[in-house]
Amino acid sequence: MSQTLNIAIQTNTLTRILILACASFALSMVITPVYTTLAYRYKWWKRQRTESWSGGLATVYHKLHEKKHRRNIPTMAGTIFVASIAFVTLAGNLSRSETWLPLAGMVGAGAIGLIDDWLNIRGKNSNIAGMRAKIKFSLHTVVALIGGLWFYYKLDVSSVNVPGMGDWHIGLLIIPLFMLVVIATANAVNITDGLDGLAGGLLTSSFATYAMIATLQGKYFLAGFCLTVVGALLSYTWFNIFPARFFMGDVGSFALGTALGIIAMQTDTIFLLPIIGIIYVAETGSVIINRLSKKLRHGKKVFLSSPIHHHFEAIGWPEPKITMRFWVMGQVAAVLGLILFVLGRL
C-alpha cells in the first residue's frame, strides 16, 4: 500500500511540474502578440554595438551583420518570459528553500538588463549602446551579493561538493563563490546571445537538464521552476529562430544566466555547470583569447571575430547552420553532464 501511495505522490508531483511548463509556454504565447505590437509601434529597435567584445571597433561583426542592421528588430523580448516565469512561479510553485532565490535573482538581474536595454533603445549617445559596463557590473554584483547572503544565512549552505573529494566546508567563503558562479554564468550567457535562436535553444537544454538533476535530488519545486523556464523559452525560441522577429536583450540573457548560476549552486553542481554549459564557456573563452592575443601580439587575433560564433560566420558558415550545430553540441554536453551527475550518485 505504501509503495502504491509513493508512486501516486510522485506521479502527481511530476504531473504538476509538467503542467507548470505548459502554463508558462501558453502564457508566453499569449503575451508575445502584446509585446510585438508595442515593440513595433514604439520602435524598440536594438542599436548595434560599435566595439567588439575583444576590444576595438567591431568591423568584422558589422560587415557580417550589415543586412541585419538594415532590418529594424526590437529588443527587450526577454520581458515576455521573465514575466511568464515569475507569474507561474508566484501562482503555483513558491518554495522558500527552492524557488524564492532563483526567482528573485532572475527578476533582479532582469531589471538591470531592462534598464540597459531601455538605454540602448532611447539613449542619445550613439557611441554607447546601453548602460556603461562598470555600472552594470556593479549593480549585478549587488544582486549576486544579496543572493549569496541569503544562500548562506537563510538556506544555511556552507559547503560545496568537489567531485571525487566529497563535501568541502568553506563557511563564509560560500558567499564569494556564489557571486563568482552567478556573475560568470550571467555574463557567459549574455556573450552567447549573438545569433538568431542561439541562446534560446542552448538555455532550453541547460534548464531541462537541471530540471532532471533537481528531480533526482528530490527538489521538485526547483525542478518545476526549471521546467517553467523551459516552457517559456520554447515560446520565445519559436519567434527568435532565423530570421528573428525580436531579441531577448540583456533583460533576458542576464535574468536567465543569473538563474542558471543560482540553480547550479542550489543543486551543488558548480563543477558540472561548465560541462552542461560548454558552449557558454567556449564563447566566453574565445573573447578572452582574442583580447589577450591583441594585447600580447600587437593587435593580432586568434579568431577573425569573437565570440566564436562570429568567427564561424566570418569563414562562411550560414547563421542557421552555426546555431543548430551549437545546439547539438550543447545538447550532447548537457547529456554528458547528466550522466556524470548520475554516476557521482552511485
HELIX and SHEET records of a PDB file:
HELIX    1   1 SER A    2  ARG A   41  1                                  40    
HELIX    2   2 THR A   59  LEU A   64  1                                   6    
HELIX    3   3 GLU A   66  ARG A   70  1                                   5    
HELIX    4   4 GLY A   78  GLY A   92  1                                  15    
HELIX    5   5 TRP A  100  ARG A  122  1                                  23    
HELIX    6   6 ALA A  133  TYR A  153  1                                  21    
HELIX    7   7 GLY A  171  LEU A  173  5                                   3    
HELIX    8   8 ILE A  174  THR A  192  1                                  19    
HELIX    9   9 LEU A  198  LEU A  216  1                                  19    
HELIX   10  10 TYR A  220  ASN A  240  1                                  21    
HELIX   11  11 GLY A  249  GLN A  266  1                                  18    
HELIX   12  12 LEU A  273  ILE A  276  1                                   4    
HELIX   13  13 ILE A  278  LEU A  296  1                                  19    
HELIX   14  14 ILE A  308  ALA A  314  1                                   7    
HELIX   15  15 GLU A  319  ARG A  345  1                                  27    
SHEET    1   A 2 SER A 159  VAL A 162  0                                        
SHEET    2   A 2 GLY A 166  HIS A 169 -1                                        
END                                                                             
